[in-house]
Amino acid sequence: MNETIIYVGLDVHKDTIAVALADGGERGDVRAFGQITNTPAALSRLLTKLVQPGRALKFCYEAGPCGYGIQRQLSDAGHDWWSLRRR
């Protein structure tokens, strides 16, 4: 059975994280999922909502001082992630 890939975009700020989802594939649907507080507990609740059997989550966020804890939390939970750097 093939896993469905869901790309999770995180727009990380000091106090909040805006979340968007994009379905994998050529014609993947992109949608805003909402906003959470920038806390480990809120990110943990988000992961609980998004994790489903047969679904692979791949996270992307902009690298910066607000993202290092998020990266560690995603890695510890076994999720793939990428960070983007502004130039």
C-alpha positions in Angstrom: 0.0 0.0 0.0 1.4 3.4 -1.0 1.4 6.2 1.6 -0.2 9.5 0.7 2.2 12.4 1.2 1.0 15.5 2.9 3.3 18.5 2.9 2.9 20.7 5.9 4.1 24.3 5.6 4.8 26.1 8.9 5.1 29.9 8.9 6.9 30.3 12.2 6.7 33.5 14.3 7.7 34.2 17.9 4.2 33.7 19.3 2.3 31.8 16.5 2.7 29.3 13.7 0.5 29.5 10.6 -0.1 26.0 9.1 -0.8 25.1 5.5 -1.3 21.7 3.9 -0.5 20.5 0.4 -1.4 17.1 -1.0 1.4 15.3 -2.8 1.2 14.7 -6.5 1.0 16.9 -9.6 -2.4 18.4 -8.8 -2.1 18.5 -5.1 -4.6 20.7 -3.3 -3.2 23.5 -1.1 -5.1 24.8 1.8 -4.7 26.9 5.0 -5.1 24.7 8.1 -5.1 27.4 10.7 -2.9 28.9 13.3 -1.4 27.5 16.5 0.5 29.1 19.3 4.3 28.6 19.1 4.6 26.1 22.0 5.8 22.5 22.1 2.3 21.5 23.5 0.5 23.1 20.6 2.8 21.5 18.0 2.3 18.2 19.7 -1.5 18.6 19.4 -1.1 19.5 15.7 0.9 16.4 15.1 -1.8 14.3 16.8 -4.4 15.8 14.5 -2.4 15.3 11.3 -1.0 11.8 11.8 -3.1 9.1 10.2 -2.4 5.5 9.0 -1.2 5.5 5.4 -0.2 9.2 5.5 3.4 10.5 5.4 3.9 14.0 6.7 6.7 16.1 5.3 7.2 19.5 7.1 8.8 22.6 5.7 9.5 25.9 7.6 11.7 28.9 7.3 15.0 28.5 9.2 15.5 31.1 11.9 15.8 31.5 15.6 12.2 30.4 16.2 12.5 27.1 14.3 15.2 25.2 16.1 13.0 23.8 18.8 10.4 22.9 16.2 13.1 21.0 14.2 14.1 19.0 17.2 10.5 18.2 18.1 9.7 17.0 14.5 12.8 14.9 14.4 12.1 13.4 17.8 8.6 12.5 16.6 10.1 10.8 13.5 8.9 13.2 10.8 10.8 14.4 7.8 11.4 18.2 7.6 13.1 20.8 5.5 14.0 24.3 6.4 14.3 27.2 4.0 16.7 30.1 4.5 16.1 33.7 3.4 18.9 35.2 1.3 
